[in-house]
Amino acid sequence: MELSTAFEECVAADSQTAESISHNLAMKYQYKVIPFIGSMKSGQGADVAAQQLQSVISQHATDGWEFVQLGDVNIEMKPGCLAGLFGGGVSYMRFDQVIFRRAE
């Protein structure tokens, strides 16, 4: 193969790759965030929660949603009126969130 032909093939391949990358960057997505709280009984292993998470991901994938990540959200909970009067303070809770996306 001649050097010029090999060079032209490389340039063409790079051009297609660049087009693919720019297309992915230009895509717009809609996102969906749902809470995930796994449950298991005493004596069960982490594989039970993993199966529950896998089920949630698979269920949404059939609807066209792509799994992005599992993240956590910290929520500040302020006391109500009565609790505030009796010295109740702010408390914090952490929730796991499953994040999905799909192209618009």
PyRosetta script that sets phi, psi and omega in degrees:
from pyrosetta import init, pose_from_sequence

init()
pose = pose_from_sequence("MELSTAFEECVAADSQTAESISHNLAMKYQYKVIPFIGSMKSGQGADVAAQQLQSVISQHATDGWEFVQLGDVNIEMKPGCLAGLFGGGVSYMRFDQVIFRRAE")
pose.set_psi(1, 137.7)
pose.set_omega(1, 179.5)
pose.set_phi(2, -73.0)
pose.set_psi(2, 154.2)
pose.set_omega(2, -179.9)
pose.set_phi(3, -61.9)
pose.set_psi(3, -41.0)
pose.set_omega(3, -178.7)
pose.set_phi(4, -66.2)
pose.set_psi(4, -37.0)
pose.set_omega(4, 178.4)
pose.set_phi(5, -67.2)
pose.set_psi(5, -43.1)
pose.set_omega(5, 178.2)
pose.set_phi(6, -62.3)
pose.set_psi(6, -40.7)
pose.set_omega(6, 178.9)
pose.set_phi(7, -63.4)
pose.set_psi(7, -44.0)
pose.set_omega(7, -179.9)
pose.set_phi(8, -62.8)
pose.set_psi(8, -38.5)
pose.set_omega(8, 178.3)
pose.set_phi(9, -66.1)
pose.set_psi(9, -39.4)
pose.set_omega(9, 178.0)
pose.set_phi(10, -64.9)
pose.set_psi(10, -42.7)
pose.set_omega(10, 179.3)
pose.set_phi(11, -63.1)
pose.set_psi(11, -41.7)
pose.set_omega(11, 179.7)
pose.set_phi(12, -64.3)
pose.set_psi(12, -42.9)
pose.set_omega(12, 179.5)
pose.set_phi(13, -64.9)
pose.set_psi(13, -42.0)
pose.set_omega(13, 178.5)
pose.set_phi(14, -64.5)
pose.set_psi(14, -36.7)
pose.set_omega(14, 179.6)
pose.set_phi(15, -64.5)
pose.set_psi(15, -42.6)
pose.set_omega(15, 179.0)
pose.set_phi(16, -65.3)
pose.set_psi(16, -40.5)
pose.set_omega(16, 178.4)
pose.set_phi(17, -63.7)
pose.set_psi(17, -44.0)
pose.set_omega(17, 179.3)
pose.set_phi(18, -62.5)
pose.set_psi(18, -40.1)
pose.set_omega(18, 178.1)
pose.set_phi(19, -64.0)
pose.set_psi(19, -40.8)
pose.set_omega(19, 179.5)
pose.set_phi(20, -63.9)
pose.set_psi(20, -43.5)
pose.set_omega(20, 179.7)
pose.set_phi(21, -64.8)
pose.set_psi(21, -45.8)
pose.set_omega(21, -178.8)
pose.set_phi(22, -65.8)
pose.set_psi(22, -33.3)
pose.set_omega(22, 176.9)
pose.set_phi(23, -64.0)
pose.set_psi(23, -45.0)
pose.set_omega(23, 179.7)
pose.set_phi(24, -64.0)
pose.set_psi(24, -37.4)
pose.set_omega(24, 179.3)
pose.set_phi(25, -69.8)
pose.set_psi(25, -31.0)
pose.set_omega(25, -177.7)
pose.set_phi(26, -82.9)
pose.set_psi(26, -14.1)
pose.set_omega(26, -178.8)
pose.set_phi(27, -65.6)
pose.set_psi(27, 142.3)
pose.set_omega(27, 175.8)
pose.set_phi(28, -106.2)
pose.set_psi(28, 141.2)
pose.set_omega(28, -177.5)
pose.set_phi(29, -120.8)
pose.set_psi(29, 152.9)
pose.set_omega(29, 166.0)
pose.set_phi(30, -107.3)
pose.set_psi(30, 145.8)
pose.set_omega(30, -175.4)
pose.set_phi(31, -116.7)
pose.set_psi(31, 152.5)
pose.set_omega(31, 178.5)
pose.set_phi(32, -135.3)
pose.set_psi(32, 129.7)
pose.set_omega(32, -179.5)
pose.set_phi(33, -122.1)
pose.set_psi(33, 125.3)
pose.set_omega(33, 178.8)
pose.set_phi(34, -128.3)
pose.set_psi(34, 147.8)
pose.set_omega(34, 177.6)
pose.set_phi(35, -73.6)
pose.set_psi(35, 148.1)
pose.set_omega(35, 174.9)
pose.set_phi(36, -127.6)
pose.set_psi(36, 119.8)
pose.set_omega(36, 174.2)
pose.set_phi(37, -128.6)
pose.set_psi(37, 105.1)
pose.set_omega(37, 178.3)
pose.set_phi(38, -76.5)
pose.set_psi(38, 154.6)
pose.set_omega(38, 177.1)
pose.set_phi(39, -136.6)
pose.set_psi(39, 143.4)
pose.set_omega(39, 177.1)
pose.set_phi(40, -152.6)
pose.set_psi(40, 159.6)
pose.set_omega(40, -179.7)
pose.set_phi(41, -93.0)
pose.set_psi(41, 162.2)
pose.set_omega(41, 179.1)
pose.set_phi(42, -56.1)
pose.set_psi(42, 134.5)
pose.set_omega(42, 178.6)
pose.set_phi(43, 92.9)
pose.set_psi(43, -11.9)
pose.set_omega(43, 178.1)
pose.set_phi(44, -83.9)
pose.set_psi(44, 153.6)
pose.set_omega(44, -178.6)
pose.set_phi(45, -94.5)
pose.set_psi(45, 177.4)
pose.set_omega(45, -179.8)
pose.set_phi(46, -62.8)
pose.set_psi(46, -20.1)
pose.set_omega(46, -180.0)
pose.set_phi(47, -63.0)
pose.set_psi(47, -25.2)
pose.set_omega(47, 178.3)
pose.set_phi(48, -67.3)
pose.set_psi(48, -46.8)
pose.set_omega(48, 178.1)
pose.set_phi(49, -66.2)
pose.set_psi(49, -36.8)
pose.set_omega(49, 178.4)
pose.set_phi(50, -62.9)
pose.set_psi(50, -39.9)
pose.set_omega(50, 177.7)
pose.set_phi(51, -65.6)
pose.set_psi(51, -37.6)
pose.set_omega(51, 177.8)
pose.set_phi(52, -65.0)
pose.set_psi(52, -43.2)
pose.set_omega(52, 178.3)
pose.set_phi(53, -64.4)
pose.set_psi(53, -42.9)
pose.set_omega(53, 178.1)
pose.set_phi(54, -60.5)
pose.set_psi(54, -38.2)
pose.set_omega(54, 178.8)
pose.set_phi(55, -64.0)
pose.set_psi(55, -42.4)
pose.set_omega(55, 178.4)
pose.set_phi(56, -63.0)
pose.set_psi(56, -44.3)
pose.set_omega(56, -179.3)
pose.set_phi(57, -64.2)
pose.set_psi(57, -45.7)
pose.set_omega(57, -179.2)
pose.set_phi(58, -63.9)
pose.set_psi(58, -40.6)
pose.set_omega(58, 179.9)
pose.set_phi(59, -60.6)
pose.set_psi(59, -43.4)
pose.set_omega(59, -179.4)
pose.set_phi(60, -75.1)
pose.set_psi(60, -29.8)
pose.set_omega(60, 178.0)
pose.set_phi(61, -64.2)
pose.set_psi(61, -35.3)
pose.set_omega(61, 178.3)
pose.set_phi(62, -67.1)
pose.set_psi(62, -20.8)
pose.set_omega(62, 177.0)
pose.set_phi(63, -93.5)
pose.set_psi(63, 8.3)
pose.set_omega(63, 176.3)
pose.set_phi(64, 93.0)
pose.set_psi(64, 8.0)
pose.set_omega(64, 179.9)
pose.set_phi(65, -91.8)
pose.set_psi(65, 135.6)
pose.set_omega(65, 177.7)
pose.set_phi(66, -99.1)
pose.set_psi(66, 128.5)
pose.set_omega(66, 177.6)
pose.set_phi(67, -66.5)
pose.set_psi(67, 131.1)
pose.set_omega(67, 178.8)
pose.set_phi(68, -105.7)
pose.set_psi(68, -55.1)
pose.set_omega(68, 179.5)
pose.set_phi(69, -168.5)
pose.set_psi(69, 165.2)
pose.set_omega(69, 171.4)
pose.set_phi(70, -108.3)
pose.set_psi(70, 119.1)
pose.set_omega(70, -178.0)
pose.set_phi(71, -128.1)
pose.set_psi(71, 170.1)
pose.set_omega(71, 177.4)
pose.set_phi(72, -119.3)
pose.set_psi(72, 151.3)
pose.set_omega(72, -178.9)
pose.set_phi(73, -126.9)
pose.set_psi(73, 130.5)
pose.set_omega(73, 175.7)
pose.set_phi(74, -96.9)
pose.set_psi(74, 130.8)
pose.set_omega(74, -176.9)
pose.set_phi(75, -119.5)
pose.set_psi(75, 129.2)
pose.set_omega(75, 176.7)
pose.set_phi(76, -87.8)
pose.set_psi(76, 126.5)
pose.set_omega(76, -179.5)
pose.set_phi(77, -113.6)
pose.set_psi(77, 111.7)
pose.set_omega(77, 179.3)
pose.set_phi(78, -86.4)
pose.set_psi(78, 145.8)
pose.set_omega(78, -179.9)
pose.set_phi(79, -68.7)
pose.set_psi(79, 152.3)
pose.set_omega(79, 175.9)
pose.set_phi(80, -73.7)
pose.set_psi(80, -177.5)
pose.set_omega(80, -176.3)
pose.set_phi(81, -56.7)
pose.set_psi(81, -52.6)
pose.set_omega(81, -177.4)
pose.set_phi(82, -67.0)
pose.set_psi(82, -43.5)
pose.set_omega(82, 179.3)
pose.set_phi(83, -62.9)
pose.set_psi(83, -37.2)
pose.set_omega(83, 177.7)
pose.set_phi(84, -64.7)
pose.set_psi(84, -37.4)
pose.set_omega(84, 178.4)
pose.set_phi(85, -65.7)
pose.set_psi(85, -32.2)
pose.set_omega(85, -178.4)
pose.set_phi(86, -97.0)
pose.set_psi(86, 19.8)
pose.set_omega(86, 172.9)
pose.set_phi(87, 87.1)
pose.set_psi(87, 12.9)
pose.set_omega(87, 178.1)
pose.set_phi(88, -65.0)
pose.set_psi(88, 135.7)
pose.set_omega(88, -178.8)
pose.set_phi(89, -104.7)
pose.set_psi(89, 178.3)
pose.set_omega(89, 177.7)
pose.set_phi(90, -71.6)
pose.set_psi(90, 138.4)
pose.set_omega(90, 174.5)
pose.set_phi(91, -124.3)
pose.set_psi(91, 162.3)
pose.set_omega(91, -177.6)
pose.set_phi(92, -126.1)
pose.set_psi(92, 142.3)
pose.set_omega(92, 176.2)
pose.set_phi(93, -128.1)
pose.set_psi(93, 149.2)
pose.set_omega(93, 178.0)
pose.set_phi(94, -117.2)
pose.set_psi(94, 132.1)
pose.set_omega(94, 178.8)
pose.set_phi(95, -125.4)
pose.set_psi(95, 141.2)
pose.set_omega(95, 173.2)
pose.set_phi(96, -83.4)
pose.set_psi(96, 140.0)
pose.set_omega(96, -179.8)
pose.set_phi(97, -125.9)
pose.set_psi(97, 134.5)
pose.set_omega(97, 175.7)
pose.set_phi(98, -100.0)
pose.set_psi(98, 126.8)
pose.set_omega(98, -175.6)
pose.set_phi(99, -110.9)
pose.set_psi(99, 128.9)
pose.set_omega(99, 178.7)
pose.set_phi(100, -123.2)
pose.set_psi(100, 160.6)
pose.set_omega(100, 172.5)
pose.set_phi(101, -145.9)
pose.set_psi(101, 158.6)
pose.set_omega(101, 171.3)
pose.set_phi(102, -151.3)
pose.set_psi(102, 152.9)
pose.set_omega(102, -178.2)
pose.set_phi(103, -67.2)
pose.set_psi(103, 142.5)
pose.set_omega(103, 177.9)
pose.set_phi(104, -77.7)
pose.dump_pdb("model.pdb")
